[in-house]
Amino acid sequence: MELLGELQSLSAKIKQQAAVIQTEEATKSAFVMPFINKVLGYDVFDPTEVTPEFICDVGIKKGEKIDYAILKNNEIQILVECKKIGEPLNVNHASQLFRYFHVTNARISIFN
């Protein structure tokens, strides 16, 4: 299926299932992983392509983790930070993603 078709299919799935998704982990499994796999074309089960819970230590804060780091040729290209579907994003979330983005060589960052 082409990109537009994959996006439309995922959009329909989100509309149908959003009300029953209760957690961030469920959001990642139902919507984010299919987006990474089917829309972006990365194998979410290949750790050389997609690394879940990638450590992004920031200054003295150790153990900071981004939900997904997407790699190409062993270099981080995209960071994906997830929140539960329906959770309003705020400046603290943006600041968190900015910190992660700043300590990697990623070229793109995505919030769900």
Biopython code that builds the backbone (N, CA, C, O; Angstrom):
import numpy as np
from Bio.PDB.StructureBuilder import StructureBuilder

atoms = [
    (1, "MET", "N", (0.851, -1.176, 0.000)),
    (1, "MET", "CA", (0.000, 0.000, 0.000)),
    (1, "MET", "C", (0.897, 1.240, 0.000)),
    (1, "MET", "O", (1.946, 1.252, 0.645)),
    (2, "GLU", "N", (0.497, 2.243, -0.699)),
    (2, "GLU", "CA", (1.288, 3.468, -0.782)),
    (2, "GLU", "C", (1.116, 4.305, 0.488)),
    (2, "GLU", "O", (0.251, 4.026, 1.318)),
    (3, "LEU", "N", (1.948, 5.326, 0.622)),
    (3, "LEU", "CA", (1.987, 6.157, 1.820)),
    (3, "LEU", "C", (0.613, 6.708, 2.195)),
    (3, "LEU", "O", (0.192, 6.575, 3.345)),
    (4, "LEU", "N", (-0.080, 7.315, 1.261)),
    (4, "LEU", "CA", (-1.387, 7.903, 1.556)),
    (4, "LEU", "C", (-2.364, 6.842, 2.048)),
    (4, "LEU", "O", (-3.124, 7.076, 2.988)),
    (5, "GLY", "N", (-2.341, 5.691, 1.416)),
    (5, "GLY", "CA", (-3.218, 4.597, 1.832)),
    (5, "GLY", "C", (-2.908, 4.122, 3.241)),
    (5, "GLY", "O", (-3.818, 3.857, 4.026)),
    (6, "GLU", "N", (-1.625, 4.014, 3.564)),
    (6, "GLU", "CA", (-1.217, 3.601, 4.914)),
    (6, "GLU", "C", (-1.664, 4.627, 5.950)),
    (6, "GLU", "O", (-2.150, 4.265, 7.021)),
    (7, "LEU", "N", (-1.498, 5.912, 5.627)),
    (7, "LEU", "CA", (-1.930, 6.972, 6.546)),
    (7, "LEU", "C", (-3.442, 6.937, 6.754)),
    (7, "LEU", "O", (-3.918, 7.084, 7.879)),
    (8, "GLN", "N", (-4.186, 6.746, 5.685)),
    (8, "GLN", "CA", (-5.648, 6.685, 5.796)),
    (8, "GLN", "C", (-6.088, 5.477, 6.618)),
    (8, "GLN", "O", (-7.006, 5.572, 7.432)),
    (9, "SER", "N", (-5.436, 4.357, 6.402)),
    (9, "SER", "CA", (-5.759, 3.143, 7.146)),
    (9, "SER", "C", (-5.477, 3.322, 8.636)),
    (9, "SER", "O", (-6.295, 2.950, 9.476)),
    (10, "LEU", "N", (-4.320, 3.891, 8.959)),
    (10, "LEU", "CA", (-3.971, 4.121, 10.359)),
    (10, "LEU", "C", (-4.905, 5.151, 10.988)),
    (10, "LEU", "O", (-5.302, 5.000, 12.144)),
    (11, "SER", "N", (-5.254, 6.179, 10.253)),
    (11, "SER", "CA", (-6.182, 7.195, 10.747)),
    (11, "SER", "C", (-7.536, 6.578, 11.092)),
    (11, "SER", "O", (-8.121, 6.895, 12.128)),
    (12, "ALA", "N", (-8.027, 5.704, 10.231)),
    (12, "ALA", "CA", (-9.306, 5.031, 10.489)),
    (12, "ALA", "C", (-9.210, 4.155, 11.734)),
    (12, "ALA", "O", (-10.138, 4.113, 12.541)),
    (13, "LYS", "N", (-8.091, 3.460, 11.886)),
    (13, "LYS", "CA", (-7.880, 2.604, 13.056)),
    (13, "LYS", "C", (-7.868, 3.441, 14.330)),
    (13, "LYS", "O", (-8.462, 3.052, 15.335)),
    (14, "ILE", "N", (-7.198, 4.586, 14.291)),
    (14, "ILE", "CA", (-7.133, 5.459, 15.463)),
    (14, "ILE", "C", (-8.532, 5.945, 15.836)),
    (14, "ILE", "O", (-8.902, 5.923, 17.010)),
    (15, "LYS", "N", (-9.300, 6.379, 14.860)),
    (15, "LYS", "CA", (-10.666, 6.856, 15.132)),
    (15, "LYS", "C", (-11.519, 5.752, 15.747)),
    (15, "LYS", "O", (-12.334, 6.008, 16.633)),
    (16, "GLN", "N", (-11.327, 4.539, 15.277)),
    (16, "GLN", "CA", (-12.122, 3.410, 15.749)),
    (16, "GLN", "C", (-11.716, 2.964, 17.156)),
    (16, "GLN", "O", (-12.574, 2.574, 17.947)),
    (17, "GLN", "N", (-10.422, 3.018, 17.477)),
    (17, "GLN", "CA", (-9.935, 2.416, 18.713)),
    (17, "GLN", "C", (-9.525, 3.404, 19.803)),
    (17, "GLN", "O", (-9.278, 2.987, 20.935)),
    (18, "ALA", "N", (-9.445, 4.673, 19.505)),
    (18, "ALA", "CA", (-8.910, 5.656, 20.460)),
    (18, "ALA", "C", (-9.614, 5.622, 21.812)),
    (18, "ALA", "O", (-8.965, 5.774, 22.848)),
    (19, "ALA", "N", (-10.902, 5.429, 21.818)),
    (19, "ALA", "CA", (-11.663, 5.473, 23.070)),
    (19, "ALA", "C", (-11.306, 4.344, 24.036)),
    (19, "ALA", "O", (-11.512, 4.481, 25.242)),
    (20, "VAL", "N", (-10.780, 3.241, 23.529)),
    (20, "VAL", "CA", (-10.461, 2.113, 24.408)),
    (20, "VAL", "C", (-8.989, 2.070, 24.814)),
    (20, "VAL", "O", (-8.598, 1.229, 25.623)),
    (21, "ILE", "N", (-8.185, 2.953, 24.273)),
    (21, "ILE", "CA", (-6.765, 2.996, 24.621)),
    (21, "ILE", "C", (-6.611, 3.796, 25.909)),
    (21, "ILE", "O", (-6.970, 4.972, 25.958)),
    (22, "GLN", "N", (-6.076, 3.159, 26.958)),
    (22, "GLN", "CA", (-6.031, 3.778, 28.282)),
    (22, "GLN", "C", (-4.639, 4.189, 28.752)),
    (22, "GLN", "O", (-4.517, 4.922, 29.733)),
    (23, "THR", "N", (-3.585, 3.732, 28.071)),
    (23, "THR", "CA", (-2.231, 3.990, 28.568)),
    (23, "THR", "C", (-1.293, 4.409, 27.439)),
    (23, "THR", "O", (-1.602, 4.262, 26.256)),
    (24, "GLU", "N", (-0.148, 4.932, 27.842)),
    (24, "GLU", "CA", (0.882, 5.281, 26.862)),
    (24, "GLU", "C", (1.382, 4.031, 26.143)),
    (24, "GLU", "O", (1.592, 4.047, 24.930)),
    (25, "GLU", "N", (1.568, 2.958, 26.891)),
    (25, "GLU", "CA", (2.072, 1.717, 26.285)),
    (25, "GLU", "C", (1.096, 1.183, 25.241)),
    (25, "GLU", "O", (1.513, 0.717, 24.180)),
    (26, "ALA", "N", (-0.193, 1.248, 25.534)),
    (26, "ALA", "CA", (-1.205, 0.814, 24.570)),
    (26, "ALA", "C", (-1.203, 1.721, 23.344)),
    (26, "ALA", "O", (-1.385, 1.250, 22.221)),
    (27, "THR", "N", (-0.999, 3.011, 23.552)),
    (27, "THR", "CA", (-0.905, 3.961, 22.439)),
    (27, "THR", "C", (0.257, 3.591, 21.531)),
    (27, "THR", "O", (0.127, 3.595, 20.307)),
    (28, "LYS", "N", (1.398, 3.270, 22.141)),
    (28, "LYS", "CA", (2.574, 2.899, 21.352)),
    (28, "LYS", "C", (2.320, 1.628, 20.547)),
    (28, "LYS", "O", (2.641, 1.562, 19.360)),
    (29, "SER", "N", (1.744, 0.621, 21.196)),
    (29, "SER", "CA", (1.508, -0.658, 20.519)),
    (29, "SER", "C", (0.481, -0.548, 19.398)),
    (29, "SER", "O", (0.673, -1.102, 18.315)),
    (30, "ALA", "N", (-0.601, 0.165, 19.659)),
    (30, "ALA", "CA", (-1.702, 0.212, 18.698)),
    (30, "ALA", "C", (-1.483, 1.200, 17.566)),
    (30, "ALA", "O", (-1.917, 0.958, 16.440)),
    (31, "PHE", "N", (-0.808, 2.323, 17.855)),
    (31, "PHE", "CA", (-0.743, 3.397, 16.867)),
    (31, "PHE", "C", (0.670, 3.811, 16.454)),
    (31, "PHE", "O", (0.934, 4.017, 15.270)),
    (32, "VAL", "N", (1.576, 3.934, 17.420)),
    (32, "VAL", "CA", (2.910, 4.462, 17.102)),
    (32, "VAL", "C", (3.756, 3.427, 16.369)),
    (32, "VAL", "O", (4.385, 3.746, 15.360)),
    (33, "MET", "N", (3.777, 2.195, 16.863)),
    (33, "MET", "CA", (4.564, 1.168, 16.181)),
    (33, "MET", "C", (4.070, 0.917, 14.758)),
    (33, "MET", "O", (4.894, 0.797, 13.852)),
    (34, "PRO", "N", (2.756, 0.832, 14.524)),
    (34, "PRO", "CA", (2.295, 0.707, 13.132)),
    (34, "PRO", "C", (2.682, 1.914, 12.272)),
    (34, "PRO", "O", (2.973, 1.753, 11.086)),
    (35, "PHE", "N", (2.689, 3.117, 12.850)),
    (35, "PHE", "CA", (3.115, 4.303, 12.106)),
    (35, "PHE", "C", (4.578, 4.173, 11.694)),
    (35, "PHE", "O", (4.924, 4.414, 10.538)),
    (36, "ILE", "N", (5.432, 3.793, 12.635)),
    (36, "ILE", "CA", (6.859, 3.642, 12.338)),
    (36, "ILE", "C", (7.067, 2.556, 11.283)),
    (36, "ILE", "O", (7.869, 2.719, 10.363)),
    (37, "ASN", "N", (6.338, 1.446, 11.424)),
    (37, "ASN", "CA", (6.511, 0.313, 10.521)),
    (37, "ASN", "C", (5.882, 0.532, 9.150)),
    (37, "ASN", "O", (6.561, 0.423, 8.129)),
    (38, "LYS", "N", (4.603, 0.837, 9.123)),
    (38, "LYS", "CA", (3.880, 0.874, 7.850)),
    (38, "LYS", "C", (3.992, 2.203, 7.121)),
    (38, "LYS", "O", (4.033, 2.228, 5.891)),
    (39, "VAL", "N", (4.042, 3.301, 7.852)),
    (39, "VAL", "CA", (4.103, 4.611, 7.204)),
    (39, "VAL", "C", (5.547, 5.012, 6.925)),
    (39, "VAL", "O", (5.883, 5.413, 5.811)),
    (40, "LEU", "N", (6.404, 4.901, 7.954)),
    (40, "LEU", "CA", (7.805, 5.297, 7.761)),
    (40, "LEU", "C", (8.645, 4.187, 7.134)),
    (40, "LEU", "O", (9.690, 4.463, 6.545)),
    (41, "GLY", "N", (8.201, 2.934, 7.255)),
    (41, "GLY", "CA", (8.887, 1.825, 6.594)),
    (41, "GLY", "C", (10.040, 1.211, 7.362)),
    (41, "GLY", "O", (10.912, 0.582, 6.763)),
    (42, "TYR", "N", (10.063, 1.382, 8.685)),
    (42, "TYR", "CA", (11.127, 0.789, 9.498)),
    (42, "TYR", "C", (10.603, -0.458, 10.198)),
    (42, "TYR", "O", (9.435, -0.523, 10.580)),
    (43, "ASP", "N", (11.483, -1.452, 10.364)),
    (43, "ASP", "CA", (11.128, -2.698, 11.039)),
    (43, "ASP", "C", (11.225, -2.477, 12.546)),
    (43, "ASP", "O", (12.324, -2.385, 13.094)),
    (44, "VAL", "N", (10.079, -2.394, 13.212)),
    (44, "VAL", "CA", (10.067, -2.106, 14.648)),
    (44, "VAL", "C", (10.616, -3.258, 15.483)),
    (44, "VAL", "O", (10.855, -3.094, 16.679)),
    (45, "PHE", "N", (10.816, -4.416, 14.869)),
    (45, "PHE", "CA", (11.358, -5.564, 15.582)),
    (45, "PHE", "C", (12.835, -5.798, 15.280)),
    (45, "PHE", "O", (13.402, -6.811, 15.687)),
    (46, "ASP", "N", (13.448, -4.871, 14.574)),
    (46, "ASP", "CA", (14.879, -4.938, 14.264)),
    (46, "ASP", "C", (15.581, -3.829, 15.046)),
    (46, "ASP", "O", (15.448, -2.655, 14.700)),
    (47, "PRO", "N", (16.328, -4.183, 16.096)),
    (47, "PRO", "CA", (16.964, -3.151, 16.925)),
    (47, "PRO", "C", (18.047, -2.347, 16.209)),
    (47, "PRO", "O", (18.508, -1.333, 16.731)),
    (48, "THR", "N", (18.455, -2.787, 15.020)),
    (48, "THR", "CA", (19.397, -1.971, 14.253)),
    (48, "THR", "C", (18.671, -0.873, 13.487)),
    (48, "THR", "O", (19.301, 0.037, 12.948)),
    (49, "GLU", "N", (17.336, -0.961, 13.438)),
    (49, "GLU", "CA", (16.521, 0.070, 12.784)),
    (49, "GLU", "C", (15.735, 0.904, 13.787)),
    (49, "GLU", "O", (15.675, 2.128, 13.671)),
    (50, "VAL", "N", (15.135, 0.246, 14.767)),
    (50, "VAL", "CA", (14.307, 0.936, 15.757)),
    (50, "VAL", "C", (14.710, 0.451, 17.147)),
    (50, "VAL", "O", (14.609, -0.736, 17.457)),
    (51, "THR", "N", (15.168, 1.384, 17.975)),
    (51, "THR", "CA", (15.567, 1.051, 19.335)),
    (51, "THR", "C", (14.566, 1.663, 20.311)),
    (51, "THR", "O", (14.500, 2.886, 20.436)),
    (52, "PRO", "N", (13.778, 0.825, 21.010)),
    (52, "PRO", "CA", (12.868, 1.367, 22.015)),
    (52, "PRO", "C", (13.632, 1.743, 23.286)),
    (52, "PRO", "O", (14.668, 1.158, 23.602)),
    (53, "GLU", "N", (13.097, 2.734, 24.007)),
    (53, "GLU", "CA", (13.687, 3.172, 25.274)),
    (53, "GLU", "C", (15.168, 3.523, 25.121)),
    (53, "GLU", "O", (16.002, 3.116, 25.929)),
    (54, "PHE", "N", (15.472, 4.275, 24.086)),
    (54, "PHE", "CA", (16.852, 4.679, 23.806)),
    (54, "PHE", "C", (17.313, 5.686, 24.857)),
    (54, "PHE", "O", (16.615, 6.663, 25.129)),
    (55, "ILE", "N", (18.476, 5.455, 25.444)),
    (55, "ILE", "CA", (18.992, 6.332, 26.503)),
    (55, "ILE", "C", (19.528, 7.623, 25.904)),
    (55, "ILE", "O", (20.386, 7.616, 25.021)),
    (56, "CYS", "N", (18.997, 8.727, 26.409)),
    (56, "CYS", "CA", (19.406, 10.077, 25.987)),
    (56, "CYS", "C", (19.800, 10.861, 27.230)),
    (56, "CYS", "O", (19.088, 11.779, 27.637)),
    (57, "ASP", "N", (20.916, 10.512, 27.828)),
    (57, "ASP", "CA", (21.346, 11.219, 29.032)),
    (57, "ASP", "C", (21.558, 12.691, 28.740)),
    (57, "ASP", "O", (22.191, 13.059, 27.750)),
    (58, "VAL", "N", (21.021, 13.528, 29.615)),
    (58, "VAL", "CA", (21.088, 14.973, 29.458)),
    (58, "VAL", "C", (21.823, 15.551, 30.654)),
    (58, "VAL", "O", (21.297, 15.558, 31.767)),
    (59, "GLY", "N", (23.047, 16.041, 30.427)),
    (59, "GLY", "CA", (23.808, 16.659, 31.514)),
    (59, "GLY", "C", (23.943, 15.719, 32.694)),
    (59, "GLY", "O", (24.422, 14.593, 32.559)),
    (60, "ILE", "N", (23.515, 16.197, 33.854)),
    (60, "ILE", "CA", (23.628, 15.374, 35.058)),
    (60, "ILE", "C", (22.439, 14.424, 35.222)),
    (60, "ILE", "O", (22.456, 13.561, 36.100)),
    (61, "LYS", "N", (21.410, 14.577, 34.386)),
    (61, "LYS", "CA", (20.260, 13.672, 34.435)),
    (61, "LYS", "C", (20.607, 12.393, 33.678)),
    (61, "LYS", "O", (20.694, 12.393, 32.450)),
    (62, "LYS", "N", (20.803, 11.320, 34.409)),
    (62, "LYS", "CA", (21.157, 10.043, 33.794)),
    (62, "LYS", "C", (19.929, 9.143, 33.705)),
    (62, "LYS", "O", (19.029, 9.219, 34.542)),
    (63, "GLY", "N", (19.902, 8.305, 32.697)),
    (63, "GLY", "CA", (18.810, 7.364, 32.527)),
    (63, "GLY", "C", (17.599, 7.935, 31.814)),
    (63, "GLY", "O", (16.544, 7.301, 31.786)),
    (64, "GLU", "N", (17.731, 9.127, 31.235)),
    (64, "GLU", "CA", (16.647, 9.701, 30.446)),
    (64, "GLU", "C", (16.469, 8.849, 29.186)),
    (64, "GLU", "O", (17.450, 8.499, 28.530)),
    (65, "LYS", "N", (15.222, 8.518, 28.848)),
    (65, "LYS", "CA", (14.979, 7.643, 27.699)),
    (65, "LYS", "C", (13.919, 8.229, 26.781)),
    (65, "LYS", "O", (12.889, 8.736, 27.226)),
    (66, "ILE", "N", (14.201, 8.144, 25.493)),
    (66, "ILE", "CA", (13.212, 8.501, 24.470)),
    (66, "ILE", "C", (12.496, 7.207, 24.094)),
    (66, "ILE", "O", (13.105, 6.137, 24.121)),
    (67, "ASP", "N", (11.232, 7.289, 23.751)),
    (67, "ASP", "CA", (10.471, 6.069, 23.476)),
    (67, "ASP", "C", (11.053, 5.260, 22.323)),
    (67, "ASP", "O", (11.189, 4.041, 22.430)),
    (68, "TYR", "N", (11.399, 5.930, 21.213)),
    (68, "TYR", "CA", (11.990, 5.218, 20.075)),
    (68, "TYR", "C", (13.061, 6.076, 19.417)),
    (68, "TYR", "O", (12.884, 7.279, 19.225)),
    (69, "ALA", "N", (14.170, 5.437, 19.076)),
    (69, "ALA", "CA", (15.183, 6.052, 18.218)),
    (69, "ALA", "C", (15.203, 5.233, 16.933)),
    (69, "ALA", "O", (15.337, 4.009, 16.962)),
    (70, "ILE", "N", (15.068, 5.920, 15.815)),
    (70, "ILE", "CA", (15.083, 5.255, 14.511)),
    (70, "ILE", "C", (16.444, 5.501, 13.883)),
    (70, "ILE", "O", (16.900, 6.639, 13.775)),
    (71, "LEU", "N", (17.086, 4.409, 13.468)),
    (71, "LEU", "CA", (18.456, 4.484, 12.982)),
    (71, "LEU", "C", (18.568, 4.108, 11.514)),
    (71, "LEU", "O", (17.759, 3.349, 10.980)),
    (72, "LYS", "N", (19.582, 4.654, 10.885)),
    (72, "LYS", "CA", (19.974, 4.258, 9.541)),
    (72, "LYS", "C", (21.493, 4.237, 9.535)),
    (72, "LYS", "O", (22.136, 5.211, 9.924)),
    (73, "ASN", "N", (22.062, 3.125, 9.093)),
    (73, "ASN", "CA", (23.519, 2.951, 9.098)),
    (73, "ASN", "C", (24.103, 3.229, 10.478)),
    (73, "ASN", "O", (25.152, 3.860, 10.608)),
    (74, "ASN", "N", (23.407, 2.749, 11.502)),
    (74, "ASN", "CA", (23.856, 2.860, 12.888)),
    (74, "ASN", "C", (23.898, 4.296, 13.416)),
    (74, "ASN", "O", (24.509, 4.553, 14.454)),
    (75, "GLU", "N", (23.263, 5.222, 12.723)),
    (75, "GLU", "CA", (23.187, 6.627, 13.150)),
    (75, "GLU", "C", (21.732, 6.978, 13.440)),
    (75, "GLU", "O", (20.834, 6.625, 12.675)),
    (76, "ILE", "N", (21.510, 7.670, 14.542)),
    (76, "ILE", "CA", (20.150, 8.086, 14.886)),
    (76, "ILE", "C", (19.677, 9.132, 13.894)),
    (76, "ILE", "O", (20.338, 10.147, 13.674)),
    (77, "GLN", "N", (18.525, 8.870, 13.300)),
    (77, "GLN", "CA", (17.934, 9.792, 12.337)),
    (77, "GLN", "C", (16.695, 10.486, 12.893)),
    (77, "GLN", "O", (16.487, 11.680, 12.677)),
    (78, "ILE", "N", (15.873, 9.717, 13.617)),
    (78, "ILE", "CA", (14.582, 10.218, 14.088)),
    (78, "ILE", "C", (14.383, 9.805, 15.544)),
    (78, "ILE", "O", (14.677, 8.672, 15.926)),
    (79, "LEU", "N", (13.880, 10.737, 16.349)),
    (79, "LEU", "CA", (13.471, 10.442, 17.717)),
    (79, "LEU", "C", (11.951, 10.510, 17.785)),
    (79, "LEU", "O", (11.334, 11.406, 17.209)),
    (80, "VAL", "N", (11.352, 9.550, 18.496)),
    (80, "VAL", "CA", (9.897, 9.533, 18.654)),
    (80, "VAL", "C", (9.583, 9.472, 20.145)),
    (80, "VAL", "O", (9.969, 8.525, 20.830)),
    (81, "GLU", "N", (8.889, 10.476, 20.633)),
    (81, "GLU", "CA", (8.449, 10.522, 22.031)),
    (81, "GLU", "C", (6.932, 10.375, 22.049)),
    (81, "GLU", "O", (6.226, 11.039, 21.290)),
    (82, "CYS", "N", (6.445, 9.512, 22.912)),
    (82, "CYS", "CA", (5.020, 9.182, 22.930)),
    (82, "CYS", "C", (4.369, 9.571, 24.250)),
    (82, "CYS", "O", (4.989, 9.531, 25.313)),
    (83, "LYS", "N", (3.126, 9.939, 24.148)),
    (83, "LYS", "CA", (2.256, 10.157, 25.297)),
    (83, "LYS", "C", (0.957, 9.419, 25.001)),
    (83, "LYS", "O", (0.669, 9.093, 23.849)),
    (84, "LYS", "N", (0.182, 9.160, 26.038)),
    (84, "LYS", "CA", (-1.107, 8.492, 25.866)),
    (84, "LYS", "C", (-1.980, 9.296, 24.912)),
    (84, "LYS", "O", (-2.015, 10.525, 24.978)),
    (85, "ILE", "N", (-2.676, 8.604, 24.035)),
    (85, "ILE", "CA", (-3.560, 9.298, 23.103)),
    (85, "ILE", "C", (-4.558, 10.146, 23.893)),
    (85, "ILE", "O", (-5.126, 9.698, 24.889)),
    (86, "GLY", "N", (-4.751, 11.359, 23.433)),
    (86, "GLY", "CA", (-5.670, 12.276, 24.093)),
    (86, "GLY", "C", (-5.036, 13.147, 25.152)),
    (86, "GLY", "O", (-5.638, 14.127, 25.591)),
    (87, "GLU", "N", (-3.812, 12.801, 25.577)),
    (87, "GLU", "CA", (-3.138, 13.632, 26.578)),
    (87, "GLU", "C", (-2.676, 14.922, 25.911)),
    (87, "GLU", "O", (-1.942, 14.882, 24.924)),
    (88, "PRO", "N", (-3.099, 16.059, 26.442)),
    (88, "PRO", "CA", (-2.675, 17.328, 25.833)),
    (88, "PRO", "C", (-1.162, 17.515, 25.958)),
    (88, "PRO", "O", (-0.589, 17.297, 27.026)),
    (89, "LEU", "N", (-0.533, 17.914, 24.876)),
    (89, "LEU", "CA", (0.899, 18.189, 24.912)),
    (89, "LEU", "C", (1.098, 19.598, 25.443)),
    (89, "LEU", "O", (0.316, 20.502, 25.148)),
    (90, "ASN", "N", (2.158, 19.775, 26.234)),
    (90, "ASN", "CA", (2.418, 21.085, 26.808)),
    (90, "ASN", "C", (3.891, 21.441, 26.668)),
    (90, "ASN", "O", (4.666, 20.692, 26.074)),
    (91, "VAL", "N", (4.268, 22.579, 27.215)),
    (91, "VAL", "CA", (5.636, 23.067, 27.080)),
    (91, "VAL", "C", (6.638, 22.126, 27.750)),
    (91, "VAL", "O", (7.776, 22.020, 27.292)),
    (92, "ASN", "N", (6.245, 21.448, 28.813)),
    (92, "ASN", "CA", (7.150, 20.494, 29.464)),
    (92, "ASN", "C", (7.462, 19.320, 28.544)),
    (92, "ASN", "O", (8.596, 18.842, 28.502)),
    (93, "HIS", "N", (6.458, 18.860, 27.812)),
    (93, "HIS", "CA", (6.689, 17.778, 26.849)),
    (93, "HIS", "C", (7.633, 18.241, 25.740)),
    (93, "HIS", "O", (8.546, 17.513, 25.351)),
    (94, "ALA", "N", (7.411, 19.440, 25.240)),
    (94, "ALA", "CA", (8.270, 19.982, 24.181)),
    (94, "ALA", "C", (9.696, 20.141, 24.684)),
    (94, "ALA", "O", (10.650, 19.853, 23.961)),
    (95, "SER", "N", (9.842, 20.596, 25.920)),
    (95, "SER", "CA", (11.167, 20.765, 26.516)),
    (95, "SER", "C", (11.874, 19.418, 26.638)),
    (95, "SER", "O", (13.072, 19.312, 26.377)),
    (96, "GLN", "N", (11.127, 18.397, 27.035)),
    (96, "GLN", "CA", (11.684, 17.047, 27.146)),
    (96, "GLN", "C", (12.215, 16.578, 25.792)),
    (96, "GLN", "O", (13.342, 16.091, 25.703)),
    (97, "LEU", "N", (11.420, 16.722, 24.753)),
    (97, "LEU", "CA", (11.842, 16.296, 23.422)),
    (97, "LEU", "C", (13.031, 17.117, 22.942)),
    (97, "LEU", "O", (13.942, 16.573, 22.318)),
    (98, "PHE", "N", (13.036, 18.408, 23.223)),
    (98, "PHE", "CA", (14.155, 19.266, 22.835)),
    (98, "PHE", "C", (15.444, 18.796, 23.497)),
    (98, "PHE", "O", (16.491, 18.751, 22.852)),
    (99, "ARG", "N", (15.376, 18.445, 24.785)),
    (99, "ARG", "CA", (16.573, 17.956, 25.489)),
    (99, "ARG", "C", (17.106, 16.691, 24.817)),
    (99, "ARG", "O", (18.310, 16.567, 24.595)),
    (100, "TYR", "N", (16.224, 15.761, 24.495)),
    (100, "TYR", "CA", (16.644, 14.522, 23.849)),
    (100, "TYR", "C", (17.253, 14.810, 22.479)),
    (100, "TYR", "O", (18.287, 14.251, 22.113)),
    (101, "PHE", "N", (16.603, 15.677, 21.742)),
    (101, "PHE", "CA", (17.054, 16.029, 20.399)),
    (101, "PHE", "C", (18.443, 16.655, 20.448)),
    (101, "PHE", "O", (19.275, 16.394, 19.579)),
    (102, "HIS", "N", (18.690, 17.472, 21.452)),
    (102, "HIS", "CA", (19.945, 18.210, 21.575)),
    (102, "HIS", "C", (21.146, 17.297, 21.852)),
    (102, "HIS", "O", (22.266, 17.626, 21.461)),
    (103, "VAL", "N", (20.934, 16.169, 22.514)),
    (103, "VAL", "CA", (22.058, 15.299, 22.877)),
    (103, "VAL", "C", (22.288, 14.164, 21.882)),
    (103, "VAL", "O", (23.115, 13.286, 22.127)),
    (104, "THR", "N", (21.563, 14.175, 20.761)),
    (104, "THR", "CA", (21.772, 13.162, 19.723)),
    (104, "THR", "C", (22.048, 13.856, 18.395)),
    (104, "THR", "O", (22.009, 15.083, 18.300)),
    (105, "ASN", "N", (22.324, 13.061, 17.386)),
    (105, "ASN", "CA", (22.515, 13.596, 16.036)),
    (105, "ASN", "C", (21.252, 13.472, 15.193)),
    (105, "ASN", "O", (21.301, 13.594, 13.970)),
    (106, "ALA", "N", (20.122, 13.230, 15.849)),
    (106, "ALA", "CA", (18.858, 13.079, 15.120)),
    (106, "ALA", "C", (18.565, 14.321, 14.298)),
    (106, "ALA", "O", (18.900, 15.442, 14.682)),
    (107, "ARG", "N", (17.937, 14.093, 13.168)),
    (107, "ARG", "CA", (17.583, 15.203, 12.277)),
    (107, "ARG", "C", (16.107, 15.546, 12.359)),
    (107, "ARG", "O", (15.685, 16.622, 11.936)),
    (108, "ILE", "N", (15.321, 14.619, 12.909)),
    (108, "ILE", "CA", (13.877, 14.805, 13.013)),
    (108, "ILE", "C", (13.429, 14.286, 14.374)),
    (108, "ILE", "O", (13.941, 13.279, 14.864)),
    (109, "SER", "N", (12.472, 14.978, 14.977)),
    (109, "SER", "CA", (11.849, 14.456, 16.195)),
    (109, "SER", "C", (10.338, 14.519, 16.026)),
    (109, "SER", "O", (9.805, 15.435, 15.400)),
    (110, "ILE", "N", (9.659, 13.528, 16.595)),
    (110, "ILE", "CA", (8.216, 13.386, 16.413)),
    (110, "ILE", "C", (7.556, 13.166, 17.766)),
    (110, "ILE", "O", (8.036, 12.378, 18.581)),
    (111, "PHE", "N", (6.461, 13.865, 17.996)),
    (111, "PHE", "CA", (5.559, 13.581, 19.113)),
    (111, "PHE", "C", (4.321, 12.942, 18.534)),
    (111, "PHE", "O", (3.869, 13.340, 17.460)),
    (112, "ASN", "N", (3.752, 11.949, 19.221)),
    (112, "ASN", "CA", (2.513, 11.347, 18.718)),
    (112, "ASN", "C", (1.344, 12.282, 18.925)),
    (112, "ASN", "O", (0.215, 11.949, 18.564)),
]
sb = StructureBuilder()
sb.init_structure("model")
sb.init_model(0)
sb.init_chain("A")
sb.init_seg("    ")
for serial, (resi, resn, name, xyz) in enumerate(atoms, 1):
    if name == "N":
        sb.init_residue(resn, " ", resi, " ")
    sb.init_atom(name, np.array(xyz, "f"), 0.0, 1.0, " ", f" {name:<3s}", serial, name[0])
structure = sb.get_structure()
